Amino acid sequence: MTKELLITGLSFGLFVICPRMAGMTHIISKHSSVSMVTTVLLGLAVSVPIILLMVIVFGKFGVFGALTFCVITDLGAAWLMKEID
């Protein structure tokens, strides 16, 4: 593993982790019977292809395409969250 790979991976990991993600993880765990660890691991598996798709959308459609994609995924998350409340 090269130094560049470690630095870019660590940087990306630190960039992805944000207070919004921590808050949503807390809310999901609080309002469901699923453990926080299970939620995080399953969410990680689901999010990797979505992140890759977002990179493709950004490359083809720019910032506005990526923002549109973000709005769609946020609405989808909100719609799914109503199922566990």
C-alpha positions in Angstrom: 0.0 0.0 0.0 1.5 3.3 -1.1 1.7 6.5 1.0 -0.5 8.3 -1.5 -3.2 5.6 -1.2 -3.1 5.8 2.6 -3.3 9.6 2.6 -6.2 9.8 0.0 -8.1 7.0 1.8 -7.7 8.7 5.2 -8.6 12.1 3.8 -11.7 10.7 2.1 -12.7 8.9 5.3 -12.4 12.1 7.3 -14.3 14.1 4.7 -17.2 11.6 4.6 -17.7 11.6 8.4 -19.7 14.6 9.3 -22.1 15.7 12.1 -25.1 15.2 9.8 -24.2 11.5 9.3 -23.7 11.0 13.1 -27.0 12.6 13.8 -28.9 10.5 11.3 -27.2 7.3 12.6 -28.3 8.3 16.1 -31.9 8.9 15.0 -32.0 5.6 13.0 -30.7 3.7 16.0 -33.0 5.5 18.5 -36.2 4.8 16.5 -35.5 1.2 15.5 -34.5 -2.0 17.2 -31.4 -2.4 15.0 -28.0 -1.8 16.7 -25.9 1.2 15.7 -23.1 -1.1 14.6 -25.3 -3.1 12.3 -26.8 0.2 10.9 -23.4 1.6 10.1 -22.1 -1.6 8.5 -25.1 -2.2 6.3 -25.2 1.5 5.5 -21.6 1.3 4.4 -22.3 -1.5 2.1 -25.2 0.4 0.5 -23.4 3.7 0.3 -20.3 2.7 -1.6 -22.2 2.1 -4.9 -24.2 5.2 -4.4 -21.0 7.3 -3.8 -19.5 5.9 -7.0 -22.7 6.7 -8.9 -22.6 10.3 -7.5 -19.0 10.6 -8.8 -20.2 9.5 -12.2 -23.1 12.0 -12.1 -20.8 14.8 -11.0 -18.4 14.0 -13.9 -21.1 14.0 -16.5 -23.5 16.7 -15.2 -21.3 18.8 -12.9 -22.3 20.4 -9.6 -26.0 20.8 -10.5 -26.3 17.2 -11.5 -24.6 16.1 -8.2 -26.9 18.4 -6.2 -29.9 17.0 -7.9 -28.7 13.5 -7.1 -28.2 14.5 -3.4 -31.7 15.9 -3.2 -33.1 12.7 -4.6 -31.1 10.5 -2.2 -32.1 12.7 0.8 -35.8 12.5 -0.2 -35.4 8.7 -0.5 -33.8 8.5 3.0 -36.6 10.6 4.5 -39.2 8.5 2.8 -37.6 5.3 4.1 -37.2 6.7 7.6 -41.0 7.2 7.9 -41.3 3.4 7.7 -39.6 2.9 11.1 -41.2 5.6 13.1 
